[in-house]
Amino acid sequence: MRTLYIPIILAATCLASGCSIKQTVTPAELSSEMTPEICLIPAEGLREGFNTAYENQLKNKGFHTRQLPPGSNPSSCPLSTTYIGTWSWDLALYMSYADIRVYQYGQQVGQAEYDSRWGGGRVIDKFINAEKKITELTNQLFPNGAAVLKGVKESNSGNDAVLMTKDVYQQQQLKQLEKQGLPYDEYQKRYKLIMAE
């Protein structure tokens, strides 16, 4: 008789403790001195559709993207983003988890996380359109896009968007690097990364 009550107790506990879908976003706080290039660092084995949707959304928001291999250090670029997407099966395949983080000079400055792994009580709600969810998270993470960044302001004279040349971009990056007052070894490492772009 007691064993019949265990599933009921577990279900009641789940409902009372809020077994639900969670989404938290801390918008990225970017320095206006940054240029609009952002390095993309996907998780190992990430589905290509997630990568494509996220990259396209960043481009729509005015960023210039550069792909780095999975596992790259976020401090490899002045502005970078890491992202994880996990799919699960429950009658159908669905995106159950996403974690997108933004880094400025290797320091985390923003994060968007979506988690439906504990949403057992909301079975229907977890079957989302992954591309729309990635777009929603990106919009919340970068509410102003790249519009507030120095490189964009300088290249948008008279409403005509003009892409920076590689030389101009490298010079801007070197100026920013000099302002940071880094130890010699770290300066040399970042200088070589900039010049190799």
Backbone bond lengths (Angstrom), bond angles and torsions (degrees), N, CA, C in turn:
res aa  C-N    CA-C-N  psi(-1)  N-CA   C-N-CA  omega(-1)  CA-C   N-CA-C  phi
1 M - - - 1.451 - - 1.523 110.93 -
2 R 1.354 115.79 -39.97 1.464 119.42 -179.56 1.526 111.67 -63.33
3 T 1.335 117.02 -37.02 1.464 120.23 -178.24 1.521 112.03 -63.15
4 L 1.329 118.81 -24.86 1.450 120.78 177.17 1.528 111.80 -69.04
5 Y 1.316 117.11 -28.09 1.461 120.56 -177.72 1.534 112.99 -82.27
6 I 1.326 117.60 -20.40 1.469 120.29 -176.31 1.530 112.14 -59.56
7 P 1.357 120.89 -49.22 1.469 119.47 178.14 1.529 112.37 -61.05
8 I 1.332 116.82 -37.01 1.469 120.25 179.87 1.524 110.02 -66.03
9 I 1.329 116.23 -42.89 1.471 120.71 178.86 1.524 110.51 -64.09
10 L 1.339 116.51 -42.87 1.476 119.72 179.19 1.527 111.16 -62.84
11 A 1.320 116.98 -42.89 1.473 120.77 179.38 1.522 110.61 -63.87
12 A 1.335 116.87 -43.22 1.467 120.66 179.01 1.523 110.98 -64.28
13 T 1.336 116.72 -39.82 1.463 120.93 178.25 1.517 110.70 -63.45
14 C 1.340 115.40 -42.34 1.466 120.29 179.46 1.528 110.74 -61.11
15 L 1.336 115.84 -46.14 1.468 119.45 179.91 1.524 111.26 -65.09
16 A 1.335 117.33 -40.99 1.466 121.33 -178.38 1.517 111.58 -69.71
17 S 1.333 116.53 -34.67 1.472 118.86 -177.70 1.518 112.13 -86.57
18 G 1.322 117.25 -2.62 1.461 119.39 174.14 1.514 114.31 83.55
19 C 1.351 116.57 40.30 1.465 119.59 173.50 1.523 105.88 -58.86
20 S 1.281 117.00 102.80 1.453 118.79 -173.05 1.514 110.94 -151.26
21 I 1.302 114.70 175.89 1.456 121.93 175.64 1.526 107.20 -84.32
22 K 1.331 115.54 130.53 1.462 120.02 -177.38 1.520 110.59 -116.82
23 Q 1.309 115.23 139.33 1.460 121.52 175.37 1.514 108.45 -139.97
24 T 1.316 116.42 122.35 1.460 121.04 177.68 1.528 108.50 -130.76
25 V 1.314 115.36 136.12 1.470 120.63 179.77 1.516 109.40 -133.60
26 T 1.317 115.37 128.42 1.461 122.58 170.06 1.519 105.97 -111.58
27 P 1.350 118.68 104.45 1.465 120.37 -176.50 1.529 111.95 -55.59
28 A 1.322 115.56 142.92 1.468 121.25 -179.28 1.521 109.95 -68.38
29 E 1.323 115.66 129.13 1.460 121.36 176.04 1.526 107.42 -100.97
30 L 1.338 115.50 100.39 1.457 121.27 -175.17 1.522 110.50 -101.31
31 S 1.319 115.87 140.71 1.456 121.04 174.81 1.525 108.92 -67.48
32 S 1.308 117.38 137.40 1.468 120.50 179.47 1.522 111.69 -67.23
33 E 1.338 116.89 -11.42 1.465 121.28 178.74 1.526 112.59 -80.10
34 M 1.325 117.12 -10.55 1.469 121.15 -177.98 1.520 110.87 -70.34
35 T 1.329 115.29 150.00 1.466 120.15 170.94 1.531 106.72 -88.35
36 P 1.327 118.18 163.44 1.465 120.02 -172.99 1.528 115.84 -80.25
37 E 1.326 119.02 8.31 1.464 118.30 178.19 1.522 109.82 -80.98
38 I 1.335 115.55 133.56 1.457 121.07 177.37 1.524 108.32 -129.04
39 C 1.325 115.93 131.90 1.462 121.54 179.26 1.519 109.70 -89.44
40 L 1.319 116.32 132.80 1.457 122.56 -177.57 1.525 109.90 -100.06
41 I 1.336 116.21 124.69 1.467 121.93 -179.79 1.529 107.84 -123.42
42 P 1.337 117.04 92.69 1.465 119.38 -179.39 1.523 111.34 -76.10
43 A 1.324 115.91 159.75 1.461 121.32 174.01 1.524 108.93 -70.89
44 E 1.304 116.47 152.97 1.470 121.71 176.36 1.522 109.07 -59.49
45 G 1.331 117.01 130.75 1.461 121.45 176.88 1.521 115.23 76.88
46 L 1.331 118.07 13.16 1.469 121.15 -179.68 1.530 110.45 -63.91
47 R 1.315 116.51 141.38 1.470 120.73 177.00 1.529 109.35 -63.22
48 E 1.325 115.61 137.67 1.470 121.70 -176.50 1.530 111.52 -60.40
49 G 1.333 116.41 -34.04 1.463 119.47 -179.75 1.513 112.72 -61.57
50 F 1.331 118.01 -36.73 1.466 121.79 178.08 1.529 108.83 -64.89
51 N 1.323 115.95 -48.55 1.459 121.20 -178.58 1.527 110.65 -58.46
52 T 1.331 116.59 -47.14 1.462 121.23 -178.77 1.525 111.69 -63.46
53 A 1.338 116.67 -45.75 1.469 120.38 -178.81 1.529 110.99 -62.24
54 Y 1.330 116.91 -43.91 1.468 120.55 -178.79 1.531 111.06 -67.14
55 E 1.327 116.57 -44.99 1.469 119.59 179.55 1.523 111.21 -61.69
56 N 1.331 116.95 -44.15 1.478 120.35 179.50 1.522 111.32 -61.62
57 Q 1.327 116.59 -40.23 1.460 119.78 -179.81 1.527 111.17 -66.31
58 L 1.339 117.11 -39.85 1.471 120.25 177.17 1.528 110.50 -63.01
59 K 1.324 116.95 -41.32 1.473 120.38 177.80 1.524 110.64 -63.21
60 N 1.339 116.28 -40.33 1.470 120.27 177.68 1.531 111.38 -61.81
61 K 1.326 116.63 -26.84 1.463 121.03 -178.94 1.531 111.76 -91.79
62 G 1.350 117.19 7.88 1.459 121.00 173.12 1.514 116.17 96.38
63 F 1.327 118.35 5.73 1.460 120.33 179.32 1.527 111.11 -86.60
64 H 1.322 115.69 151.14 1.458 122.81 169.56 1.523 104.83 -99.44
65 T 1.321 117.74 127.80 1.456 120.49 -173.76 1.526 111.72 -106.08
66 R 1.319 114.60 150.33 1.467 121.49 175.37 1.522 107.47 -139.79
67 Q 1.322 117.21 123.17 1.464 121.98 -178.88 1.524 110.83 -79.84
68 L 1.327 116.83 133.20 1.457 123.37 171.32 1.525 107.64 -116.49
69 P 1.339 118.20 158.05 1.467 119.70 179.82 1.526 111.83 -66.99
70 P 1.337 116.84 152.87 1.474 120.18 174.96 1.527 109.94 -54.47
71 G 1.318 115.89 142.19 1.462 120.97 179.05 1.521 114.52 85.42
72 S 1.338 118.18 -1.33 1.471 120.72 178.16 1.523 109.65 -63.87
73 N 1.311 115.85 152.11 1.462 121.53 179.37 1.530 109.27 -75.10
74 P 1.338 118.67 129.85 1.470 120.59 178.49 1.528 113.49 -58.04
75 S 1.344 117.76 -23.29 1.469 119.68 179.55 1.524 111.97 -80.23
76 S 1.337 118.46 3.84 1.468 121.94 177.55 1.526 111.24 -66.43
77 C 1.313 117.21 -22.83 1.465 122.50 -179.14 1.534 108.06 -132.35
78 P 1.341 116.92 153.41 1.471 119.02 176.58 1.538 112.05 -58.03
79 L 1.341 116.71 -39.04 1.456 121.57 179.67 1.532 107.50 -128.40
80 S 1.331 116.60 124.60 1.461 119.58 -177.92 1.519 110.44 -145.29
81 T 1.332 114.69 165.33 1.454 120.67 178.85 1.524 109.44 -143.17
82 T 1.332 115.54 136.14 1.457 121.50 173.29 1.522 107.37 -109.84
83 Y 1.336 116.70 151.28 1.458 118.29 -179.25 1.522 111.76 -155.01
84 I 1.333 112.94 142.27 1.465 123.43 -178.41 1.525 107.19 -126.04
85 G 1.308 116.73 140.07 1.460 121.95 173.19 1.515 108.84 -138.52
86 T 1.311 117.43 129.98 1.454 121.82 -178.90 1.527 109.33 -122.02
87 W 1.323 115.85 134.91 1.463 121.57 177.09 1.515 109.35 -108.99
88 S 1.318 116.83 145.28 1.457 122.39 179.60 1.533 109.45 -129.18
89 W 1.326 114.43 166.91 1.466 120.24 179.86 1.525 109.70 -118.32
90 D 1.329 115.83 128.06 1.460 122.26 173.04 1.529 106.05 -155.32
91 L 1.289 116.56 84.51 1.469 124.66 -172.51 1.530 111.53 73.92
92 A 1.312 117.27 -25.82 1.466 123.35 176.55 1.531 107.93 -157.17
93 L 1.319 115.74 162.48 1.457 121.40 179.04 1.531 109.03 -82.17
94 Y 1.320 117.39 134.31 1.457 121.24 179.91 1.533 110.07 -148.51
95 M 1.334 116.70 155.83 1.459 120.93 176.86 1.526 107.47 -77.37
96 S 1.332 115.61 116.49 1.462 119.59 -176.64 1.525 113.07 -100.75
97 Y 1.338 117.07 -18.05 1.462 118.68 -176.46 1.526 109.81 -153.87
98 A 1.326 115.64 140.12 1.470 121.73 174.21 1.527 108.01 -145.47
99 D 1.305 115.69 137.48 1.470 121.74 178.23 1.528 107.69 -138.94
100 I 1.322 116.21 113.75 1.462 122.20 -179.59 1.522 107.64 -117.45
101 R 1.320 116.57 125.84 1.462 120.94 179.56 1.517 110.08 -123.07
102 V 1.329 115.44 146.47 1.462 121.80 -179.27 1.523 108.68 -118.67
103 Y 1.331 115.61 136.68 1.465 121.79 -177.88 1.521 110.33 -126.32
104 Q 1.312 115.11 140.01 1.461 122.85 174.36 1.527 106.39 -120.48
105 Y 1.309 116.81 117.07 1.473 122.14 -175.25 1.531 111.78 50.63
106 G 1.326 116.32 40.44 1.459 121.37 176.42 1.514 115.76 83.04
107 Q 1.332 118.28 -5.21 1.472 122.23 179.16 1.529 109.47 -102.07
108 Q 1.331 116.39 131.21 1.463 119.57 -179.70 1.518 110.20 -67.16
109 V 1.356 115.75 129.47 1.466 120.96 -178.67 1.530 112.27 -124.37
110 G 1.322 117.21 1.58 1.462 119.81 178.85 1.513 110.88 -173.02
111 Q 1.356 115.66 156.09 1.465 119.96 179.60 1.519 110.14 -156.83
112 A 1.322 114.93 141.40 1.468 121.85 172.70 1.519 107.35 -128.00
113 E 1.333 115.68 127.06 1.463 120.04 -178.60 1.523 109.91 -132.10
114 Y 1.326 114.83 132.33 1.467 122.83 175.97 1.518 106.73 -123.14
115 D 1.340 117.45 129.90 1.460 120.92 -175.41 1.525 110.46 -142.24
116 S 1.333 116.20 110.28 1.466 120.43 177.11 1.524 110.96 -112.14
117 R 1.325 117.40 13.57 1.466 120.68 -177.37 1.522 112.37 -65.89
118 W 1.328 117.13 -23.79 1.468 120.68 -179.49 1.522 110.91 -108.81
119 G 1.317 116.04 17.98 1.463 120.37 -177.03 1.515 113.34 -91.12
120 G 1.336 117.20 37.80 1.462 121.66 -177.50 1.511 113.73 -55.47
121 G 1.325 117.57 -34.20 1.450 121.21 -178.57 1.519 112.84 -77.01
122 R 1.334 117.04 -10.90 1.470 120.89 -178.15 1.521 109.08 -121.47
123 V 1.315 114.99 60.46 1.464 121.83 -173.00 1.524 112.38 -54.09
124 I 1.309 118.02 -47.89 1.469 121.40 -175.92 1.526 110.99 -65.86
125 D 1.338 117.32 -40.94 1.464 121.93 -174.15 1.522 114.04 -63.63
126 K 1.324 117.72 -23.46 1.462 118.80 -176.05 1.526 112.90 -79.82
127 F 1.336 117.83 -13.93 1.470 120.63 178.50 1.530 108.83 -85.66
128 I 1.321 114.63 84.25 1.466 121.12 -174.77 1.531 110.56 -105.25
129 N 1.304 115.87 165.98 1.458 122.00 169.78 1.529 106.25 -82.82
130 A 1.332 116.90 111.14 1.469 121.21 -174.22 1.527 112.08 -59.79
131 E 1.320 117.51 -40.61 1.467 120.19 -178.41 1.528 110.94 -63.48
132 K 1.331 116.65 -41.37 1.473 119.80 178.23 1.526 111.18 -65.67
133 K 1.337 116.63 -37.30 1.465 119.95 179.35 1.524 110.19 -67.74
134 I 1.332 118.40 -40.16 1.469 122.08 177.78 1.527 109.66 -63.33
135 T 1.323 116.70 -41.20 1.473 121.10 177.56 1.524 110.08 -62.56
136 E 1.326 117.02 -45.61 1.467 121.72 179.65 1.538 110.78 -60.17
137 L 1.335 116.98 -47.02 1.466 120.72 -179.88 1.529 111.35 -62.87
138 T 1.327 116.24 -41.69 1.470 120.40 -179.98 1.519 110.76 -64.84
139 N 1.321 117.23 -42.24 1.469 120.77 178.78 1.527 111.44 -62.74
140 Q 1.327 116.73 -38.59 1.459 120.13 179.59 1.537 111.09 -74.21
141 L 1.322 116.40 -33.49 1.459 121.39 -178.98 1.524 111.41 -73.26
142 F 1.341 117.12 -37.37 1.466 122.79 179.66 1.532 109.15 -123.23
143 P 1.338 118.41 70.85 1.466 119.87 -175.12 1.531 113.98 -60.27
144 N 1.338 117.36 -29.53 1.469 120.53 179.77 1.524 112.67 -104.14
145 G 1.319 116.86 2.07 1.458 120.19 -178.15 1.519 111.13 59.78
146 A 1.324 115.11 -146.77 1.462 120.75 -179.47 1.530 111.82 -92.39
147 A 1.330 117.05 2.16 1.469 120.94 -173.66 1.525 114.01 -59.85
148 V 1.335 117.33 -26.81 1.470 119.67 -176.18 1.533 112.79 -89.27
149 L 1.326 117.33 -2.53 1.455 120.34 -175.39 1.518 112.32 -84.81
150 K 1.317 115.53 146.83 1.460 123.09 -175.32 1.524 112.52 -56.05
151 G 1.317 116.29 -48.13 1.467 119.56 -177.88 1.509 112.38 -58.51
152 V 1.340 117.22 -34.99 1.458 121.15 179.59 1.523 109.96 -72.40
153 K 1.357 115.91 -44.28 1.466 119.85 -179.45 1.525 110.59 -59.95
154 E 1.346 116.44 -42.29 1.460 120.09 -177.66 1.514 112.61 -70.10
155 S 1.343 116.11 -31.39 1.463 118.41 -177.05 1.527 112.75 -90.53
156 N 1.342 118.06 -5.38 1.456 121.66 -179.91 1.519 111.60 -105.53
157 S 1.291 117.39 61.93 1.467 119.87 178.69 1.522 108.76 -85.89
158 G 1.322 116.34 124.93 1.466 121.53 177.46 1.517 114.15 67.34
159 N 1.311 118.59 32.46 1.466 125.35 177.06 1.530 114.44 70.39
160 D 1.330 118.53 -2.75 1.460 120.08 177.55 1.519 108.56 -95.14
161 A 1.323 116.53 114.80 1.465 120.08 -179.48 1.522 109.39 -71.87
162 V 1.308 115.77 125.38 1.457 121.77 179.11 1.510 107.16 -122.16
163 L 1.309 117.16 122.07 1.450 119.84 179.27 1.519 110.25 -73.05
164 M 1.326 116.06 140.17 1.456 120.67 178.18 1.512 109.93 -70.17
165 T 1.329 116.19 145.07 1.452 119.51 173.37 1.516 108.19 -73.90
166 K 1.321 116.01 163.57 1.456 120.99 -179.81 1.533 110.54 -59.92
167 D 1.343 117.23 -42.41 1.474 121.02 -179.13 1.522 111.85 -62.30
168 V 1.337 117.12 -44.71 1.461 121.05 -179.74 1.524 109.53 -63.59
169 Y 1.329 115.96 -43.15 1.458 120.50 179.52 1.527 110.93 -61.04
170 Q 1.347 116.11 -46.18 1.464 119.42 -179.55 1.525 111.24 -62.96
171 Q 1.325 117.19 -39.51 1.465 120.17 178.93 1.530 110.78 -63.39
172 Q 1.322 116.86 -40.78 1.470 120.27 177.56 1.523 110.73 -63.04
173 Q 1.328 115.78 -43.42 1.463 119.79 179.63 1.530 111.03 -63.16
174 L 1.326 117.85 -40.52 1.470 121.61 -179.83 1.537 111.16 -66.41
175 K 1.328 116.71 -38.63 1.471 119.90 177.08 1.521 110.76 -62.13
176 Q 1.333 115.98 -43.91 1.462 120.02 178.54 1.521 111.01 -64.31
177 L 1.322 116.07 -37.97 1.457 120.95 179.94 1.528 111.36 -63.64
178 E 1.319 116.22 -41.48 1.468 121.09 -179.14 1.531 111.62 -64.46
179 K 1.321 117.19 -31.34 1.472 121.52 -178.65 1.526 112.92 -73.20
180 Q 1.320 117.21 -15.43 1.465 120.04 -172.38 1.525 114.34 -80.31
181 G 1.331 118.23 -18.61 1.457 120.49 179.68 1.525 113.28 61.68
182 L 1.316 116.84 42.18 1.466 121.94 -177.91 1.525 111.57 -76.89
183 P 1.343 117.54 156.36 1.467 120.45 171.49 1.533 109.11 -60.08
184 Y 1.315 116.70 155.52 1.461 122.14 -173.23 1.534 112.31 -54.57
185 D 1.347 117.08 -47.65 1.467 120.04 -177.16 1.521 111.84 -61.37
186 E 1.341 116.81 -43.83 1.463 120.70 179.27 1.534 110.80 -66.78
187 Y 1.341 115.82 -39.18 1.474 120.05 177.51 1.524 110.08 -59.84
188 Q 1.329 116.64 -47.70 1.467 120.77 -178.71 1.522 111.67 -61.94
189 K 1.330 115.53 -40.51 1.477 120.25 179.42 1.521 110.83 -60.94
190 R 1.335 115.94 -48.32 1.483 119.04 -178.96 1.529 112.14 -70.77
191 Y 1.352 115.86 -33.46 1.468 119.77 177.49 1.521 109.69 -61.09
192 K 1.317 117.13 -44.45 1.474 120.94 -180.00 1.517 111.30 -64.78
193 L 1.348 116.88 -38.01 1.467 119.54 177.35 1.520 111.73 -62.98
194 I 1.329 115.68 -42.60 1.468 119.94 179.98 1.524 110.72 -64.20
195 M 1.322 116.89 -45.30 1.458 120.77 -176.66 1.537 111.92 -70.30
196 A 1.331 116.27 -22.17 1.476 119.75 -179.69 1.521 112.08 -82.88
197 E 1.331 117.72 -11.15 1.482 121.06 -176.86 1.514 110.50 -68.03
